[in-house]
Amino acid sequence: MFLDNITYHLEEANTKLAAAKSLLEHGFYSKALAKGKDIREIADYEVIAEITEEEAKSLIEDAEKFLERIKRAIQEMGEIGKPP
């Protein structure tokens, strides 16, 4: 019983770690977030900032992809967290 409990928690931790790694696997999300941060800072702090409609649409698309992936990760982790 005790070993089963330890095994369960180790498997759960490994699965959550794998899900977190998959978010960063290809670097898309970190690049998209950095790009959004850079453009936001330009818009906030530059006297004259020009952000094209195309740049804005690209940022919105990246943000939507990021949110969908985070939702999927949360759902995957919730399924993992159910005890045996």
N, CA, C and O atoms as a Maestro MAE file, in Angstrom:
{
 s_m_m2io_version
 :::
 2.0.0
}

f_m_ct {
 s_m_title
 :::
 protein
 m_atom[336] {
  # First column is atom index #
  i_m_mmod_type
  r_m_x_coord
  r_m_y_coord
  r_m_z_coord
  i_m_residue_number
  s_m_chain_name
  s_m_pdb_residue_name
  s_m_pdb_atom_name
  i_m_atomic_number
  :::
  1 25 0.827 -1.196 0.000 1 A "MET " " N  " 7
  2 3 0.000 0.000 0.000 1 A "MET " " CA " 6
  3 2 0.868 1.256 0.000 1 A "MET " " C  " 6
  4 15 0.657 2.164 -0.804 1 A "MET " " O  " 8
  5 25 1.840 1.301 0.903 2 A "PHE " " N  " 7
  6 3 2.716 2.460 0.991 2 A "PHE " " CA " 6
  7 2 3.509 2.636 -0.301 2 A "PHE " " C  " 6
  8 15 3.623 3.749 -0.815 2 A "PHE " " O  " 8
  9 25 4.058 1.534 -0.827 3 A "LEU " " N  " 7
  10 3 4.824 1.597 -2.076 3 A "LEU " " CA " 6
  11 2 3.942 1.989 -3.256 3 A "LEU " " C  " 6
  12 15 4.382 2.702 -4.158 3 A "LEU " " O  " 8
  13 25 2.707 1.526 -3.246 4 A "ASP " " N  " 7
  14 3 1.775 1.905 -4.311 4 A "ASP " " CA " 6
  15 2 1.550 3.418 -4.318 4 A "ASP " " C  " 6
  16 15 1.485 4.049 -5.373 4 A "ASP " " O  " 8
  17 25 1.434 3.975 -3.126 5 A "ASN " " N  " 7
  18 3 1.215 5.416 -2.991 5 A "ASN " " CA " 6
  19 2 2.433 6.196 -3.499 5 A "ASN " " C  " 6
  20 15 2.287 7.188 -4.213 5 A "ASN " " O  " 8
  21 25 3.617 5.746 -3.131 6 A "ILE " " N  " 7
  22 3 4.844 6.405 -3.592 6 A "ILE " " CA " 6
  23 2 4.959 6.285 -5.109 6 A "ILE " " C  " 6
  24 15 5.282 7.259 -5.789 6 A "ILE " " O  " 8
  25 25 4.700 5.110 -5.630 7 A "THR " " N  " 7
  26 3 4.771 4.891 -7.078 7 A "THR " " CA " 6
  27 2 3.791 5.792 -7.804 7 A "THR " " C  " 6
  28 15 4.126 6.389 -8.827 7 A "THR " " O  " 8
  29 25 2.592 5.890 -7.280 8 A "TYR " " N  " 7
  30 3 1.570 6.753 -7.885 8 A "TYR " " CA " 6
  31 2 2.057 8.198 -7.959 8 A "TYR " " C  " 6
  32 15 1.947 8.838 -9.005 8 A "TYR " " O  " 8
  33 25 2.595 8.714 -6.856 9 A "HIS " " N  " 7
  34 3 3.036 10.105 -6.821 9 A "HIS " " CA " 6
  35 2 4.255 10.337 -7.711 9 A "HIS " " C  " 6
  36 15 4.378 11.403 -8.314 9 A "HIS " " O  " 8
  37 25 5.146 9.374 -7.804 10 A "LEU " " N  " 7
  38 3 6.290 9.507 -8.706 10 A "LEU " " CA " 6
  39 2 5.834 9.530 -10.164 10 A "LEU " " C  " 6
  40 15 6.331 10.329 -10.958 10 A "LEU " " O  " 8
  41 25 4.906 8.672 -10.511 11 A "GLU " " N  " 7
  42 3 4.386 8.657 -11.881 11 A "GLU " " CA " 6
  43 2 3.666 9.960 -12.199 11 A "GLU " " C  " 6
  44 15 3.807 10.503 -13.295 11 A "GLU " " O  " 8
  45 25 2.905 10.451 -11.252 12 A "GLU " " N  " 7
  46 3 2.188 11.713 -11.443 12 A "GLU " " CA " 6
  47 2 3.174 12.862 -11.642 12 A "GLU " " C  " 6
  48 15 2.980 13.698 -12.525 12 A "GLU " " O  " 8
  49 25 4.220 12.907 -10.834 13 A "ALA " " N  " 7
  50 3 5.230 13.957 -10.959 13 A "ALA " " CA " 6
  51 2 5.941 13.880 -12.309 13 A "ALA " " C  " 6
  52 15 6.179 14.906 -12.947 13 A "ALA " " O  " 8
  53 25 6.275 12.681 -12.739 14 A "ASN " " N  " 7
  54 3 6.942 12.512 -14.030 14 A "ASN " " CA " 6
  55 2 6.053 12.969 -15.183 14 A "ASN " " C  " 6
  56 15 6.535 13.589 -16.131 14 A "ASN " " O  " 8
  57 25 4.781 12.671 -15.106 15 A "THR " " N  " 7
  58 3 3.862 13.065 -16.164 15 A "THR " " CA " 6
  59 2 3.697 14.581 -16.197 15 A "THR " " C  " 6
  60 15 3.663 15.175 -17.275 15 A "THR " " O  " 8
  61 25 3.597 15.202 -15.049 16 A "LYS " " N  " 7
  62 3 3.478 16.664 -14.997 16 A "LYS " " CA " 6
  63 2 4.749 17.327 -15.515 16 A "LYS " " C  " 6
  64 15 4.686 18.348 -16.199 16 A "LYS " " O  " 8
  65 25 5.885 16.756 -15.194 17 A "LEU " " N  " 7
  66 3 7.141 17.289 -15.701 17 A "LEU " " CA " 6
  67 2 7.202 17.172 -17.220 17 A "LEU " " C  " 6
  68 15 7.650 18.097 -17.897 17 A "LEU " " O  " 8
  69 25 6.759 16.056 -17.749 18 A "ALA " " N  " 7
  70 3 6.740 15.868 -19.206 18 A "ALA " " CA " 6
  71 2 5.812 16.879 -19.875 18 A "ALA " " C  " 6
  72 15 6.131 17.406 -20.940 18 A "ALA " " O  " 8
  73 25 4.674 17.148 -19.258 19 A "ALA " " N  " 7
  74 3 3.737 18.133 -19.814 19 A "ALA " " CA " 6
  75 2 4.357 19.528 -19.802 19 A "ALA " " C  " 6
  76 15 4.208 20.280 -20.766 19 A "ALA " " O  " 8
  77 25 5.042 19.875 -18.730 20 A "ALA " " N  " 7
  78 3 5.691 21.185 -18.652 20 A "ALA " " CA " 6
  79 2 6.805 21.301 -19.690 20 A "ALA " " C  " 6
  80 15 6.958 22.342 -20.329 20 A "ALA " " O  " 8
  81 25 7.579 20.234 -19.857 21 A "LYS " " N  " 7
  82 3 8.653 20.243 -20.853 21 A "LYS " " CA " 6
  83 2 8.090 20.399 -22.259 21 A "LYS " " C  " 6
  84 15 8.689 21.070 -23.099 21 A "LYS " " O  " 8
  85 25 6.946 19.786 -22.517 22 A "SER " " N  " 7
  86 3 6.371 19.863 -23.860 22 A "SER " " CA " 6
  87 2 5.964 21.290 -24.220 22 A "SER " " C  " 6
  88 15 5.939 21.650 -25.397 22 A "SER " " O  " 8
  89 25 5.647 22.105 -23.211 23 A "LEU " " N  " 7
  90 3 5.299 23.502 -23.469 23 A "LEU " " CA " 6
  91 2 6.499 24.289 -23.994 23 A "LEU " " C  " 6
  92 15 6.341 25.242 -24.756 23 A "LEU " " O  " 8
  93 25 7.682 23.884 -23.583 24 A "LEU " " N  " 7
  94 3 8.884 24.620 -23.964 24 A "LEU " " CA " 6
  95 2 9.691 23.895 -25.041 24 A "LEU " " C  " 6
  96 15 10.734 24.381 -25.477 24 A "LEU " " O  " 8
  97 25 9.209 22.752 -25.455 25 A "GLU " " N  " 7
  98 3 9.959 21.867 -26.335 25 A "GLU " " CA " 6
  99 2 10.518 22.538 -27.582 25 A "GLU " " C  " 6
  100 15 11.706 22.394 -27.871 25 A "GLU " " O  " 8
  101 25 9.718 23.245 -28.307 26 A "HIS " " N  " 7
  102 3 10.157 23.816 -29.567 26 A "HIS " " CA " 6
  103 2 10.525 25.293 -29.445 26 A "HIS " " C  " 6
  104 15 10.962 25.896 -30.426 26 A "HIS " " O  " 8
  105 25 10.364 25.867 -28.306 27 A "GLY " " N  " 7
  106 3 10.725 27.256 -28.108 27 A "GLY " " CA " 6
  107 2 9.728 28.258 -28.666 27 A "GLY " " C  " 6
  108 15 9.927 29.465 -28.523 27 A "GLY " " O  " 8
  109 25 8.658 27.784 -29.300 28 A "PHE " " N  " 7
  110 3 7.685 28.698 -29.894 28 A "PHE " " CA " 6
  111 2 7.088 29.621 -28.846 28 A "PHE " " C  " 6
  112 15 7.017 30.833 -29.050 28 A "PHE " " O  " 8
  113 25 6.663 29.059 -27.734 29 A "TYR " " N  " 7
  114 3 5.946 29.859 -26.748 29 A "TYR " " CA " 6
  115 2 6.859 30.898 -26.103 29 A "TYR " " C  " 6
  116 15 6.447 32.038 -25.886 29 A "TYR " " O  " 8
  117 25 8.096 30.510 -25.795 30 A "SER " " N  " 7
  118 3 8.993 31.491 -25.178 30 A "SER " " CA " 6
  119 2 9.313 32.615 -26.154 30 A "SER " " C  " 6
  120 15 9.403 33.775 -25.752 30 A "SER " " O  " 8
  121 25 9.487 32.286 -27.431 31 A "LYS " " N  " 7
  122 3 9.761 33.317 -28.440 31 A "LYS " " CA " 6
  123 2 8.545 34.228 -28.622 31 A "LYS " " C  " 6
  124 15 8.683 35.448 -28.711 31 A "LYS " " O  " 8
  125 25 7.363 33.627 -28.675 32 A "ALA " " N  " 7
  126 3 6.144 34.416 -28.865 32 A "ALA " " CA " 6
  127 2 5.910 35.342 -27.676 32 A "ALA " " C  " 6
  128 15 5.539 36.502 -27.856 32 A "ALA " " O  " 8
  129 25 6.124 34.839 -26.469 33 A "LEU " " N  " 7
  130 3 5.927 35.677 -25.282 33 A "LEU " " CA " 6
  131 2 6.954 36.808 -25.235 33 A "LEU " " C  " 6
  132 15 6.617 37.940 -24.888 33 A "LEU " " O  " 8
  133 25 8.210 36.502 -25.583 34 A "ALA " " N  " 7
  134 3 9.252 37.534 -25.587 34 A "ALA " " CA " 6
  135 2 8.934 38.612 -26.626 34 A "ALA " " C  " 6
  136 15 9.104 39.804 -26.371 34 A "ALA " " O  " 8
  137 25 8.471 38.177 -27.798 35 A "LYS " " N  " 7
  138 3 8.120 39.135 -28.856 35 A "LYS " " CA " 6
  139 2 6.978 40.044 -28.386 35 A "LYS " " C  " 6
  140 15 7.030 41.258 -28.584 35 A "LYS " " O  " 8
  141 25 5.964 39.465 -27.774 36 A "GLY " " N  " 7
  142 3 4.845 40.253 -27.260 36 A "GLY " " CA " 6
  143 2 5.280 41.236 -26.199 36 A "GLY " " C  " 6
  144 15 4.820 42.377 -26.178 36 A "GLY " " O  " 8
  145 25 6.172 40.796 -25.310 37 A "LYS " " N  " 7
  146 3 6.686 41.669 -24.257 37 A "LYS " " CA " 6
  147 2 7.454 42.837 -24.871 37 A "LYS " " C  " 6
  148 15 7.279 43.984 -24.460 37 A "LYS " " O  " 8
  149 25 8.299 42.544 -25.850 38 A "ASP " " N  " 7
  150 3 9.079 43.600 -26.496 38 A "ASP " " CA " 6
  151 2 8.176 44.641 -27.152 38 A "ASP " " C  " 6
  152 15 8.394 45.843 -26.999 38 A "ASP " " O  " 8
  153 25 7.181 44.185 -27.869 39 A "ILE " " N  " 7
  154 3 6.276 45.119 -28.545 39 A "ILE " " CA " 6
  155 2 5.447 45.907 -27.537 39 A "ILE " " C  " 6
  156 15 5.191 47.095 -27.738 39 A "ILE " " O  " 8
  157 25 5.027 45.261 -26.463 40 A "ARG " " N  " 7
  158 3 4.278 45.983 -25.425 40 A "ARG " " CA " 6
  159 2 5.140 47.076 -24.811 40 A "ARG " " C  " 6
  160 15 4.660 48.185 -24.578 40 A "ARG " " O  " 8
  161 25 6.420 46.770 -24.544 41 A "GLU " " N  " 7
  162 3 7.305 47.780 -23.968 41 A "GLU " " CA " 6
  163 2 7.529 48.938 -24.931 41 A "GLU " " C  " 6
  164 15 7.592 50.094 -24.511 41 A "GLU " " O  " 8
  165 25 7.649 48.636 -26.213 42 A "ILE " " N  " 7
  166 3 7.785 49.708 -27.210 42 A "ILE " " CA " 6
  167 2 6.544 50.594 -27.180 42 A "ILE " " C  " 6
  168 15 6.641 51.821 -27.162 42 A "ILE " " O  " 8
  169 25 5.379 49.955 -27.175 43 A "ALA " " N  " 7
  170 3 4.124 50.714 -27.162 43 A "ALA " " CA " 6
  171 2 3.970 51.533 -25.879 43 A "ALA " " C  " 6
  172 15 3.435 52.641 -25.909 43 A "ALA " " O  " 8
  173 25 4.438 50.991 -24.757 44 A "ASP " " N  " 7
  174 3 4.296 51.681 -23.475 44 A "ASP " " CA " 6
  175 2 5.302 52.828 -23.289 44 A "ASP " " C  " 6
  176 15 4.961 53.863 -22.716 44 A "ASP " " O  " 8
  177 25 6.535 52.646 -23.769 45 A "TYR " " N  " 7
  178 3 7.603 53.562 -23.373 45 A "TYR " " CA " 6
  179 2 8.189 54.418 -24.500 45 A "TYR " " C  " 6
  180 15 8.872 55.403 -24.220 45 A "TYR " " O  " 8
  181 25 7.948 54.078 -25.727 46 A "GLU " " N  " 7
  182 3 8.468 54.900 -26.821 46 A "GLU " " CA " 6
  183 2 7.534 56.085 -27.041 46 A "GLU " " C  " 6
  184 15 6.317 55.973 -26.891 46 A "GLU " " O  " 8
  185 25 8.123 57.214 -27.398 47 A "VAL " " N  " 7
  186 3 7.320 58.409 -27.660 47 A "VAL " " CA " 6
  187 2 6.476 58.194 -28.909 47 A "VAL " " C  " 6
  188 15 5.282 58.494 -28.930 47 A "VAL " " O  " 8
  189 25 7.111 57.674 -29.937 48 A "ILE " " N  " 7
  190 3 6.394 57.370 -31.171 48 A "ILE " " CA " 6
  191 2 6.563 55.875 -31.434 48 A "ILE " " C  " 6
  192 15 7.668 55.401 -31.697 48 A "ILE " " O  " 8
  193 25 5.482 55.161 -31.363 49 A "ALA " " N  " 7
  194 3 5.533 53.717 -31.588 49 A "ALA " " CA " 6
  195 2 4.575 53.363 -32.711 49 A "ALA " " C  " 6
  196 15 3.404 53.742 -32.696 49 A "ALA " " O  " 8
  197 25 5.089 52.641 -33.666 50 A "GLU " " N  " 7
  198 3 4.245 52.204 -34.761 50 A "GLU " " CA " 6
  199 2 4.210 50.685 -34.789 50 A "GLU " " C  " 6
  200 15 5.224 50.030 -35.031 50 A "GLU " " O  " 8
  201 25 3.053 50.148 -34.545 51 A "ILE " " N  " 7
  202 3 2.848 48.707 -34.609 51 A "ILE " " CA " 6
  203 2 1.840 48.474 -35.720 51 A "ILE " " C  " 6
  204 15 0.727 49.000 -35.696 51 A "ILE " " O  " 8
  205 25 2.247 47.687 -36.678 52 A "THR " " N  " 7
  206 3 1.375 47.473 -37.827 52 A "THR " " CA " 6
  207 2 0.225 46.553 -37.461 52 A "THR " " C  " 6
  208 15 0.276 45.830 -36.466 52 A "THR " " O  " 8
  209 25 -0.796 46.593 -38.271 53 A "GLU " " N  " 7
  210 3 -1.934 45.701 -38.075 53 A "GLU " " CA " 6
  211 2 -1.482 44.250 -38.198 53 A "GLU " " C  " 6
  212 15 -1.960 43.381 -37.470 53 A "GLU " " O  " 8
  213 25 -0.561 43.993 -39.119 54 A "GLU " " N  " 7
  214 3 -0.041 42.639 -39.309 54 A "GLU " " CA " 6
  215 2 0.686 42.147 -38.058 54 A "GLU " " C  " 6
  216 15 0.522 40.992 -37.665 54 A "GLU " " O  " 8
  217 25 1.491 43.016 -37.427 55 A "GLU " " N  " 7
  218 3 2.181 42.648 -36.188 55 A "GLU " " CA " 6
  219 2 1.175 42.357 -35.081 55 A "GLU " " C  " 6
  220 15 1.327 41.389 -34.336 55 A "GLU " " O  " 8
  221 25 0.158 43.187 -34.976 56 A "ALA " " N  " 7
  222 3 -0.864 43.002 -33.949 56 A "ALA " " CA " 6
  223 2 -1.607 41.686 -34.149 56 A "ALA " " C  " 6
  224 15 -1.842 40.950 -33.190 56 A "ALA " " O  " 8
  225 25 -1.974 41.390 -35.390 57 A "LYS " " N  " 7
  226 3 -2.672 40.130 -35.670 57 A "LYS " " CA " 6
  227 2 -1.790 38.929 -35.352 57 A "LYS " " C  " 6
  228 15 -2.269 37.928 -34.819 57 A "LYS " " O  " 8
  229 25 -0.514 39.025 -35.676 58 A "SER " " N  " 7
  230 3 0.427 37.936 -35.386 58 A "SER " " CA " 6
  231 2 0.538 37.694 -33.882 58 A "SER " " C  " 6
  232 15 0.559 36.549 -33.430 58 A "SER " " O  " 8
  233 25 0.610 38.782 -33.110 59 A "LEU " " N  " 7
  234 3 0.679 38.657 -31.651 59 A "LEU " " CA " 6
  235 2 -0.585 38.016 -31.084 59 A "LEU " " C  " 6
  236 15 -0.516 37.180 -30.183 59 A "LEU " " O  " 8
  237 25 -1.719 38.408 -31.609 60 A "ILE " " N  " 7
  238 3 -2.987 37.839 -31.141 60 A "ILE " " CA " 6
  239 2 -3.056 36.355 -31.462 60 A "ILE " " C  " 6
  240 15 -3.494 35.561 -30.629 60 A "ILE " " O  " 8
  241 25 -2.629 35.970 -32.661 61 A "GLU " " N  " 7
  242 3 -2.627 34.549 -33.034 61 A "GLU " " CA " 6
  243 2 -1.703 33.747 -32.116 61 A "GLU " " C  " 6
  244 15 -2.063 32.662 -31.660 61 A "GLU " " O  " 8
  245 25 -0.509 34.285 -31.849 62 A "ASP " " N  " 7
  246 3 0.426 33.600 -30.958 62 A "ASP " " CA " 6
  247 2 -0.155 33.460 -29.548 62 A "ASP " " C  " 6
  248 15 -0.018 32.414 -28.914 62 A "ASP " " O  " 8
  249 25 -0.800 34.515 -29.070 63 A "ALA " " N  " 7
  250 3 -1.409 34.484 -27.735 63 A "ALA " " CA " 6
  251 2 -2.521 33.444 -27.674 63 A "ALA " " C  " 6
  252 15 -2.654 32.734 -26.677 63 A "ALA " " O  " 8
  253 25 -3.315 33.351 -28.727 64 A "GLU " " N  " 7
  254 3 -4.397 32.359 -28.756 64 A "GLU " " CA " 6
  255 2 -3.832 30.933 -28.749 64 A "GLU " " C  " 6
  256 15 -4.364 30.060 -28.064 64 A "GLU " " O  " 8
  257 25 -2.762 30.699 -29.504 65 A "LYS " " N  " 7
  258 3 -2.114 29.373 -29.509 65 A "LYS " " CA " 6
  259 2 -1.581 29.039 -28.123 65 A "LYS " " C  " 6
  260 15 -1.732 27.915 -27.645 65 A "LYS " " O  " 8
  261 25 -0.956 30.026 -27.481 66 A "PHE " " N  " 7
  262 3 -0.410 29.835 -26.143 66 A "PHE " " CA " 6
  263 2 -1.517 29.489 -25.148 66 A "PHE " " C  " 6
  264 15 -1.372 28.558 -24.355 66 A "PHE " " O  " 8
  265 25 -2.616 30.233 -25.188 67 A "LEU " " N  " 7
  266 3 -3.722 29.966 -24.265 67 A "LEU " " CA " 6
  267 2 -4.326 28.583 -24.477 67 A "LEU " " C  " 6
  268 15 -4.650 27.889 -23.514 67 A "LEU " " O  " 8
  269 25 -4.476 28.185 -25.727 68 A "GLU " " N  " 7
  270 3 -5.015 26.850 -26.009 68 A "GLU " " CA " 6
  271 2 -4.095 25.763 -25.458 68 A "GLU " " C  " 6
  272 15 -4.564 24.770 -24.902 68 A "GLU " " O  " 8
  273 25 -2.786 25.953 -25.614 69 A "ARG " " N  " 7
  274 3 -1.841 24.949 -25.120 69 A "ARG " " CA " 6
  275 2 -1.850 24.903 -23.603 69 A "ARG " " C  " 6
  276 15 -1.766 23.822 -23.020 69 A "ARG " " O  " 8
  277 25 -1.950 26.048 -22.955 70 A "ILE " " N  " 7
  278 3 -2.007 26.084 -21.494 70 A "ILE " " CA " 6
  279 2 -3.284 25.397 -21.002 70 A "ILE " " C  " 6
  280 15 -3.249 24.644 -20.030 70 A "ILE " " O  " 8
  281 25 -4.407 25.656 -21.671 71 A "LYS " " N  " 7
  282 3 -5.663 24.995 -21.289 71 A "LYS " " CA " 6
  283 2 -5.526 23.478 -21.394 71 A "LYS " " C  " 6
  284 15 -5.975 22.739 -20.517 71 A "LYS " " O  " 8
  285 25 -4.893 23.024 -22.492 72 A "ARG " " N  " 7
  286 3 -4.699 21.591 -22.681 72 A "ARG " " CA " 6
  287 2 -3.795 21.012 -21.591 72 A "ARG " " C  " 6
  288 15 -4.053 19.921 -21.085 72 A "ARG " " O  " 8
  289 25 -2.739 21.739 -21.232 73 A "ALA " " N  " 7
  290 3 -1.821 21.276 -20.186 73 A "ALA " " CA " 6
  291 2 -2.527 21.179 -18.840 73 A "ALA " " C  " 6
  292 15 -2.325 20.219 -18.096 73 A "ALA " " O  " 8
  293 25 -3.355 22.172 -18.529 74 A "ILE " " N  " 7
  294 3 -4.097 22.141 -17.264 74 A "ILE " " CA " 6
  295 2 -5.049 20.958 -17.250 74 A "ILE " " C  " 6
  296 15 -5.180 20.274 -16.234 74 A "ILE " " O  " 8
  297 25 -5.710 20.714 -18.368 75 A "GLN " " N  " 7
  298 3 -6.628 19.581 -18.455 75 A "GLN " " CA " 6
  299 2 -5.868 18.262 -18.288 75 A "GLN " " C  " 6
  300 15 -6.325 17.364 -17.581 75 A "GLN " " O  " 8
  301 25 -4.703 18.149 -18.941 76 A "GLU " " N  " 7
  302 3 -3.891 16.939 -18.822 76 A "GLU " " CA " 6
  303 2 -3.444 16.724 -17.390 76 A "GLU " " C  " 6
  304 15 -3.458 15.596 -16.896 76 A "GLU " " O  " 8
  305 25 -3.047 17.800 -16.716 77 A "MET " " N  " 7
  306 3 -2.610 17.673 -15.339 77 A "MET " " CA " 6
  307 2 -3.759 17.315 -14.416 77 A "MET " " C  " 6
  308 15 -3.571 16.584 -13.443 77 A "MET " " O  " 8
  309 25 -4.942 17.821 -14.709 78 A "GLY " " N  " 7
  310 3 -6.107 17.479 -13.904 78 A "GLY " " CA " 6
  311 2 -6.467 16.015 -14.011 78 A "GLY " " C  " 6
  312 15 -6.889 15.395 -13.035 78 A "GLY " " O  " 8
  313 25 -6.300 15.464 -15.202 79 A "GLU " " N  " 7
  314 3 -6.570 14.042 -15.409 79 A "GLU " " CA " 6
  315 2 -5.527 13.194 -14.690 79 A "GLU " " C  " 6
  316 15 -5.834 12.103 -14.210 79 A "GLU " " O  " 8
  317 25 -4.310 13.685 -14.618 80 A "ILE " " N  " 7
  318 3 -3.237 12.965 -13.966 80 A "ILE " " CA " 6
  319 2 -3.441 12.948 -12.458 80 A "ILE " " C  " 6
  320 15 -3.106 11.971 -11.789 80 A "ILE " " O  " 8
  321 25 -3.997 14.045 -11.923 81 A "GLY " " N  " 7
  322 3 -4.106 14.198 -10.482 81 A "GLY " " CA " 6
  323 2 -5.154 13.322 -9.813 81 A "GLY " " C  " 6
  324 15 -5.304 13.368 -8.592 81 A "GLY " " O  " 8
  325 25 -5.871 12.538 -10.576 82 A "LYS " " N  " 7
  326 3 -6.895 11.680 -9.986 82 A "LYS " " CA " 6
  327 2 -6.226 10.437 -9.365 82 A "LYS " " C  " 6
  328 15 -5.493 9.727 -10.053 82 A "LYS " " O  " 8
  329 25 -6.469 10.177 -8.101 83 A "PRO " " N  " 7
  330 3 -5.852 9.013 -7.462 83 A "PRO " " CA " 6
  331 2 -6.345 7.696 -8.070 83 A "PRO " " C  " 6
  332 15 -7.453 7.608 -8.599 83 A "PRO " " O  " 8
  333 25 -5.488 6.679 -7.977 84 A "PRO " " N  " 7
  334 3 -5.858 5.367 -8.558 84 A "PRO " " CA " 6
  335 2 -7.035 4.730 -7.856 84 A "PRO " " C  " 6
  336 15 -7.457 3.635 -8.229 84 A "PRO " " O  " 8
  :::
 }
 m_bond[335] {
  # First column is bond index #
  i_m_from
  i_m_to
  i_m_order
  :::
  1 1 2 1
  2 2 3 1
  3 3 4 2
  4 3 5 1
  5 5 6 1
  6 6 7 1
  7 7 8 2
  8 7 9 1
  9 9 10 1
  10 10 11 1
  11 11 12 2
  12 11 13 1
  13 13 14 1
  14 14 15 1
  15 15 16 2
  16 15 17 1
  17 17 18 1
  18 18 19 1
  19 19 20 2
  20 19 21 1
  21 21 22 1
  22 22 23 1
  23 23 24 2
  24 23 25 1
  25 25 26 1
  26 26 27 1
  27 27 28 2
  28 27 29 1
  29 29 30 1
  30 30 31 1
  31 31 32 2
  32 31 33 1
  33 33 34 1
  34 34 35 1
  35 35 36 2
  36 35 37 1
  37 37 38 1
  38 38 39 1
  39 39 40 2
  40 39 41 1
  41 41 42 1
  42 42 43 1
  43 43 44 2
  44 43 45 1
  45 45 46 1
  46 46 47 1
  47 47 48 2
  48 47 49 1
  49 49 50 1
  50 50 51 1
  51 51 52 2
  52 51 53 1
  53 53 54 1
  54 54 55 1
  55 55 56 2
  56 55 57 1
  57 57 58 1
  58 58 59 1
  59 59 60 2
  60 59 61 1
  61 61 62 1
  62 62 63 1
  63 63 64 2
  64 63 65 1
  65 65 66 1
  66 66 67 1
  67 67 68 2
  68 67 69 1
  69 69 70 1
  70 70 71 1
  71 71 72 2
  72 71 73 1
  73 73 74 1
  74 74 75 1
  75 75 76 2
  76 75 77 1
  77 77 78 1
  78 78 79 1
  79 79 80 2
  80 79 81 1
  81 81 82 1
  82 82 83 1
  83 83 84 2
  84 83 85 1
  85 85 86 1
  86 86 87 1
  87 87 88 2
  88 87 89 1
  89 89 90 1
  90 90 91 1
  91 91 92 2
  92 91 93 1
  93 93 94 1
  94 94 95 1
  95 95 96 2
  96 95 97 1
  97 97 98 1
  98 98 99 1
  99 99 100 2
  100 99 101 1
  101 101 102 1
  102 102 103 1
  103 103 104 2
  104 103 105 1
  105 105 106 1
  106 106 107 1
  107 107 108 2
  108 107 109 1
  109 109 110 1
  110 110 111 1
  111 111 112 2
  112 111 113 1
  113 113 114 1
  114 114 115 1
  115 115 116 2
  116 115 117 1
  117 117 118 1
  118 118 119 1
  119 119 120 2
  120 119 121 1
  121 121 122 1
  122 122 123 1
  123 123 124 2
  124 123 125 1
  125 125 126 1
  126 126 127 1
  127 127 128 2
  128 127 129 1
  129 129 130 1
  130 130 131 1
  131 131 132 2
  132 131 133 1
  133 133 134 1
  134 134 135 1
  135 135 136 2
  136 135 137 1
  137 137 138 1
  138 138 139 1
  139 139 140 2
  140 139 141 1
  141 141 142 1
  142 142 143 1
  143 143 144 2
  144 143 145 1
  145 145 146 1
  146 146 147 1
  147 147 148 2
  148 147 149 1
  149 149 150 1
  150 150 151 1
  151 151 152 2
  152 151 153 1
  153 153 154 1
  154 154 155 1
  155 155 156 2
  156 155 157 1
  157 157 158 1
  158 158 159 1
  159 159 160 2
  160 159 161 1
  161 161 162 1
  162 162 163 1
  163 163 164 2
  164 163 165 1
  165 165 166 1
  166 166 167 1
  167 167 168 2
  168 167 169 1
  169 169 170 1
  170 170 171 1
  171 171 172 2
  172 171 173 1
  173 173 174 1
  174 174 175 1
  175 175 176 2
  176 175 177 1
  177 177 178 1
  178 178 179 1
  179 179 180 2
  180 179 181 1
  181 181 182 1
  182 182 183 1
  183 183 184 2
  184 183 185 1
  185 185 186 1
  186 186 187 1
  187 187 188 2
  188 187 189 1
  189 189 190 1
  190 190 191 1
  191 191 192 2
  192 191 193 1
  193 193 194 1
  194 194 195 1
  195 195 196 2
  196 195 197 1
  197 197 198 1
  198 198 199 1
  199 199 200 2
  200 199 201 1
  201 201 202 1
  202 202 203 1
  203 203 204 2
  204 203 205 1
  205 205 206 1
  206 206 207 1
  207 207 208 2
  208 207 209 1
  209 209 210 1
  210 210 211 1
  211 211 212 2
  212 211 213 1
  213 213 214 1
  214 214 215 1
  215 215 216 2
  216 215 217 1
  217 217 218 1
  218 218 219 1
  219 219 220 2
  220 219 221 1
  221 221 222 1
  222 222 223 1
  223 223 224 2
  224 223 225 1
  225 225 226 1
  226 226 227 1
  227 227 228 2
  228 227 229 1
  229 229 230 1
  230 230 231 1
  231 231 232 2
  232 231 233 1
  233 233 234 1
  234 234 235 1
  235 235 236 2
  236 235 237 1
  237 237 238 1
  238 238 239 1
  239 239 240 2
  240 239 241 1
  241 241 242 1
  242 242 243 1
  243 243 244 2
  244 243 245 1
  245 245 246 1
  246 246 247 1
  247 247 248 2
  248 247 249 1
  249 249 250 1
  250 250 251 1
  251 251 252 2
  252 251 253 1
  253 253 254 1
  254 254 255 1
  255 255 256 2
  256 255 257 1
  257 257 258 1
  258 258 259 1
  259 259 260 2
  260 259 261 1
  261 261 262 1
  262 262 263 1
  263 263 264 2
  264 263 265 1
  265 265 266 1
  266 266 267 1
  267 267 268 2
  268 267 269 1
  269 269 270 1
  270 270 271 1
  271 271 272 2
  272 271 273 1
  273 273 274 1
  274 274 275 1
  275 275 276 2
  276 275 277 1
  277 277 278 1
  278 278 279 1
  279 279 280 2
  280 279 281 1
  281 281 282 1
  282 282 283 1
  283 283 284 2
  284 283 285 1
  285 285 286 1
  286 286 287 1
  287 287 288 2
  288 287 289 1
  289 289 290 1
  290 290 291 1
  291 291 292 2
  292 291 293 1
  293 293 294 1
  294 294 295 1
  295 295 296 2
  296 295 297 1
  297 297 298 1
  298 298 299 1
  299 299 300 2
  300 299 301 1
  301 301 302 1
  302 302 303 1
  303 303 304 2
  304 303 305 1
  305 305 306 1
  306 306 307 1
  307 307 308 2
  308 307 309 1
  309 309 310 1
  310 310 311 1
  311 311 312 2
  312 311 313 1
  313 313 314 1
  314 314 315 1
  315 315 316 2
  316 315 317 1
  317 317 318 1
  318 318 319 1
  319 319 320 2
  320 319 321 1
  321 321 322 1
  322 322 323 1
  323 323 324 2
  324 323 325 1
  325 325 326 1
  326 326 327 1
  327 327 328 2
  328 327 329 1
  329 329 330 1
  330 330 331 1
  331 331 332 2
  332 331 333 1
  333 333 334 1
  334 334 335 1
  335 335 336 2
  :::
 }
}
